[in-house]
Amino acid sequence: MHRHPPVDWSPVTPTDAGATPPPAGSRPLPLADLADLVGDPVVPAAGAAPGISGVTLASGEVRPGDLYAALPGARTHGVRYAADAVDRGAVALLTDPTGRDDAVATGLPVCVVEDPRAVLGAVADRVYGQPSSRMTVLGITGTNGKTTTAYLVEAGLAAAGRSTGLIGTVQTRTRTADGAVTALPSVRTTPEAPALHALLAGMADAGVSAVVMEVSSHALVQGRVGGVRFAAAGFTNLGRDHLDFHADMEDYFQAKAMLFDGRAAVEVVDVDDPYGRRLAERPDRRPVTVSSAGLPTADWTASDVATAPGGGSTFTLHGPGGRRWPARLRLPGRFNVANALLAVALLDGVGVAVEDALAGLADTVVPGRMEPVDAGQDFVAVVDYAHTPDAVRTALAALRAATPGRLITVLGCGGDRDPGKRPDMGAAAAEGSDVLVVTDDNPRSEDPAAIRSAVLAGAHEVPDGARAEIIEVGGRRDALAAAVRLARAGDTVLVAGKGHETGQEVAGTVHPFDDREVLRQLLAGTPA
């Protein structure tokens, strides 16, 4: 068993995303070598067929030798920017029938397919030298717990002596076996297919042997992980979220289920969740199953779950064949035990010893996920990314078990996102808290007061006697200050919704705002 120091997940200075070009395959790939994916170009090359060295969806990111994918978007069509792509050095275009004529007008070879997104991942995979086939790639999907599980899996890989990559909501980073870290902030949970395969190629070229990535439902529907060869895939749970994108919960589930269509060699699902049970009960599949509730039919279970002295969790891990191990986490709550079970099962599925997995998990703290903020105060302050009704409930339940005093929650909801979950968020927080401070999250283009009103409506639906004291404070800093003033010895303050985020988006502008730093300033009595 490899012994390594605890994995350090403290923030590191990001590198410049545009400082170096994305790696290409071993050579420029002749356009003809993509014909089985995109067909022959409707406009042949004038002269020798071009060599393709990269793929991009963004005209402003085109480098000489790139294939520019001009796709339809929510507001416009990428073919409008084809001329810019040509000026920057694009050597061929990929588009749909709608973009055909404008693409042909550029004079470059143009490949037209009915649904370019359906083939874009496979195209990028081939151009960048099939990078996922050179590494062990693990994908994790679900509504809540993706980020925490990804960090736990990465920590287990690192403890086993693997050089690792991490792709997800908080950041994208690599860590070599000797501990050297390179990191980039994440713009979205799962990058677009060309960027993802370029990123994987860069990781493989840097010597990374295993990558763990979060896989969003948007990414699955939009084909962003097309062409990725997954060694293992994990499912956490499914709760209300993203219904501004998906038609309903069934549509949302079917999107998540796409990761379990046979593309991964090992599938692991949490069967405490009803949607996880649906995945496990399909007649054509036999996934590995986990249950923190101790379901006897599950392959991996937990017992003796308890709050560890000084915070965190302890439990007994039960594995296949009657094996058992004592386990410890720095993360509180049964829901984090569930995340840990999924992580261990995924790691076991790709050949990591359970002892190494548990050693990595034991000291992992995830940015903005039940992250304590301690400035010497006599109460507990925690920042968490909980931004769905289920996540709010589970976070509050975990904190309630460890709080002798009152539970004070600061909560808002994001604008330009599923409005239907706002009353549910308010109700979940009002049911689980003693004091609820309703404030602004990222209002984006919406009226912040209208968002708060929807949250408050749900909170006030909770019956008297079961409902928290409710306070409305619009400015987020003022809301955090109000919670700190209210807190007494033995209380817990939960600041929910934004977690690791370092900005607040209001009316098209992102203002610097990190819940952890603002809370730390308020606790220390430091002016902003």
CORRA-V632972 format. One record per pair of residues at least 6 apart in sequence whose C-alpha atoms are under 7 Angstrom apart, sorted by the first residue. I is the first residue (numbers start at 1). J is the second residue. Records with the same first field share a line. If there is no record, write none. Layout:
I=J ; J
This chain:
1=356
2=159 ; 160 ; 161 ; 356
3=159
4=159
6=360 ; 363
7=155 ; 360 ; 363 ; 364
9=365
12=183
14=183 ; 184 ; 185
15=183 ; 184
22=198 ; 202
23=198 ; 201 ; 202
24=53 ; 54 ; 127 ; 128
25=53 ; 127 ; 128 ; 129
26=129
28=51 ; 52 ; 53
29=51 ; 52 ; 53 ; 127
30=49 ; 50 ; 51 ; 52
31=49 ; 50 ; 51 ; 52
34=123
37=119 ; 123
38=111 ; 112 ; 113
39=111
40=111
41=109 ; 110 ; 111
42=109 ; 110 ; 111
43=104 ; 108 ; 109 ; 110
44=109
45=108 ; 109
50=91
51=65
52=65 ; 66 ; 67 ; 127
53=65 ; 66 ; 127
54=65 ; 66 ; 67 ; 127
55=66 ; 67 ; 68 ; 124 ; 194
56=62 ; 67 ; 68 ; 69 ; 194
57=68 ; 69 ; 70
59=81 ; 82 ; 84 ; 85
60=85
62=85 ; 88 ; 89 ; 90
63=88 ; 89 ; 90
64=88 ; 89 ; 90
65=89 ; 90 ; 91
66=89 ; 90 ; 91
67=90 ; 91 ; 92 ; 93
68=85 ; 90 ; 92 ; 93 ; 94
69=93 ; 94 ; 95
70=77 ; 78 ; 79 ; 93 ; 94 ; 95
71=77 ; 78 ; 79 ; 95 ; 96
72=78
79=99 ; 102 ; 103
82=103
83=106
91=108
92=108 ; 109 ; 110
93=103 ; 108 ; 109 ; 110 ; 111
94=110 ; 111 ; 112
95=111 ; 112 ; 113 ; 116
96=112 ; 113 ; 114 ; 115 ; 116
97=112 ; 113 ; 114
100=112
103=110
104=110
117=222 ; 223
118=223
120=193
121=193 ; 194 ; 223 ; 224 ; 225 ; 226 ; 227
122=226 ; 227
124=193 ; 194 ; 197
125=131 ; 197 ; 227
128=197 ; 198 ; 201
131=197 ; 200 ; 201 ; 204
132=200 ; 228 ; 229
133=229
134=204
135=204 ; 209 ; 210
136=209 ; 210 ; 211 ; 231
137=210 ; 211 ; 212 ; 229 ; 230 ; 231 ; 232
138=211 ; 212 ; 213 ; 230 ; 231 ; 232 ; 233
139=212 ; 213 ; 214 ; 215 ; 230 ; 232 ; 233 ; 234
140=146 ; 150 ; 213 ; 214 ; 215 ; 233 ; 234 ; 235
141=214 ; 215 ; 216 ; 234 ; 235 ; 236 ; 256
142=235 ; 236 ; 237 ; 238 ; 256
143=237 ; 238 ; 239
144=236 ; 237 ; 391
145=236 ; 339
146=214 ; 236
147=168 ; 169 ; 214
148=339 ; 366
149=339 ; 340 ; 343
150=212 ; 213 ; 214
151=366
152=340 ; 343 ; 361 ; 364
153=343 ; 347
154=164 ; 166 ; 212
155=360 ; 361 ; 364
156=356 ; 357 ; 358 ; 359 ; 360 ; 361
157=164 ; 357
158=164
159=356 ; 357 ; 359 ; 360
160=352 ; 356
161=177
162=177 ; 209 ; 210
163=175 ; 176 ; 177 ; 208 ; 209 ; 210
164=174 ; 175 ; 176 ; 208 ; 209 ; 210 ; 211
165=173 ; 174 ; 175 ; 203 ; 208 ; 210 ; 211 ; 212
166=172 ; 173 ; 174 ; 211 ; 212 ; 213
167=173 ; 212 ; 213 ; 214
168=186 ; 189 ; 190 ; 213 ; 214
169=186 ; 188 ; 189
170=185 ; 186 ; 500
171=183 ; 184 ; 185 ; 186
172=183 ; 184 ; 185 ; 186
173=181 ; 182 ; 183 ; 184
174=181 ; 182 ; 183
175=181 ; 182
176=208
189=214 ; 215 ; 216
190=214 ; 215 ; 216 ; 219
191=224
192=224
193=224 ; 225 ; 226
217=255 ; 256
219=225
220=255 ; 258
221=255
229=263 ; 264
230=263 ; 264 ; 265
231=264 ; 265 ; 266
232=264 ; 265 ; 266 ; 267 ; 346
233=259 ; 264 ; 266 ; 267 ; 268
234=267 ; 268 ; 269 ; 342 ; 346
235=268 ; 269 ; 270 ; 276
236=269 ; 270
237=270 ; 273 ; 275 ; 276
238=275
239=390
240=388
241=388 ; 418
242=417 ; 418
243=418
244=417 ; 418
246=252
260=267
266=349
267=287 ; 288
268=287 ; 288 ; 289 ; 342 ; 345 ; 346
269=276 ; 280 ; 287 ; 288 ; 289 ; 290
270=276 ; 289 ; 290 ; 291 ; 342
271=277 ; 289 ; 290 ; 291
272=291 ; 293
280=286 ; 287
288=299
289=298 ; 299 ; 300
290=298 ; 299 ; 300 ; 301 ; 341 ; 342
291=298 ; 300 ; 301 ; 302 ; 338
292=301 ; 302 ; 337 ; 338
293=302
294=301 ; 302 ; 303
299=319 ; 320
300=318 ; 319 ; 320 ; 341
301=317 ; 318 ; 319
302=315 ; 316 ; 317 ; 318
303=315 ; 316 ; 317
304=315 ; 316
305=313 ; 314 ; 315
306=313 ; 314 ; 315
307=313 ; 314 ; 332
308=314
311=330 ; 332
312=329 ; 330 ; 331 ; 332
313=328 ; 329 ; 330 ; 331 ; 332 ; 333
314=327 ; 328 ; 329
315=326 ; 327 ; 328
316=324 ; 325 ; 326 ; 327
317=324 ; 325 ; 326 ; 327
318=324 ; 325
327=358
328=362
329=361 ; 362 ; 363
330=362 ; 363 ; 364 ; 365
331=365 ; 370
332=398
333=398
334=398
335=394
344=354 ; 357
347=357
348=354
367=500
368=383 ; 384 ; 385 ; 499 ; 500
369=383 ; 384 ; 385 ; 499
370=382 ; 383 ; 384
371=382 ; 383 ; 384
372=381 ; 382 ; 383
373=381 ; 382 ; 516 ; 520
374=381
375=520 ; 523 ; 524
377=523
378=489 ; 490
379=487 ; 488 ; 489 ; 490 ; 491 ; 492
380=491 ; 492 ; 493
381=492 ; 493 ; 494
382=493 ; 494 ; 495
383=494 ; 495 ; 496 ; 499 ; 515 ; 516
384=495 ; 496 ; 497 ; 498 ; 499
385=496 ; 497 ; 498 ; 499
386=392 ; 496 ; 497
387=496 ; 497
388=425
389=424 ; 425 ; 428
392=428 ; 429
393=428 ; 432
396=432
400=407
403=490 ; 491 ; 492
404=490 ; 491
405=490 ; 491
406=434 ; 491 ; 492
407=433 ; 434 ; 435 ; 491 ; 492 ; 493
408=433 ; 434 ; 435 ; 436 ; 483 ; 492 ; 493 ; 494
409=433 ; 435 ; 436 ; 437 ; 493 ; 494 ; 495
410=436 ; 437 ; 438 ; 439 ; 479 ; 480 ; 494 ; 495 ; 496
411=437 ; 438 ; 439 ; 495 ; 496 ; 497
412=438 ; 439 ; 440 ; 441 ; 452 ; 497
413=422 ; 440 ; 441 ; 451
414=441 ; 442 ; 443
415=442 ; 443 ; 444 ; 445 ; 446
416=444 ; 445 ; 446
422=454 ; 455
423=454 ; 455 ; 456 ; 457 ; 458 ; 459
424=458
425=455
426=455 ; 456 ; 458 ; 459
427=458 ; 459 ; 461 ; 462
429=436
430=436 ; 459 ; 462 ; 467 ; 468
431=462 ; 466 ; 467 ; 468
433=468
434=468 ; 469
435=468 ; 469 ; 470
436=468 ; 469 ; 470 ; 471
437=470 ; 471 ; 472 ; 473 ; 479
438=452 ; 471 ; 472 ; 473
439=452 ; 472 ; 473 ; 474 ; 475 ; 476 ; 479
440=448 ; 452 ; 474 ; 475 ; 476
441=497
442=504 ; 505 ; 506
443=505 ; 506
444=505 ; 506 ; 507 ; 508
445=506 ; 507 ; 508
473=479
480=519
481=522
483=493
499=515
501=514
502=512 ; 513 ; 514
503=510 ; 511 ; 512 ; 513 ; 514
504=510 ; 511 ; 512 ; 513
505=511
521=527
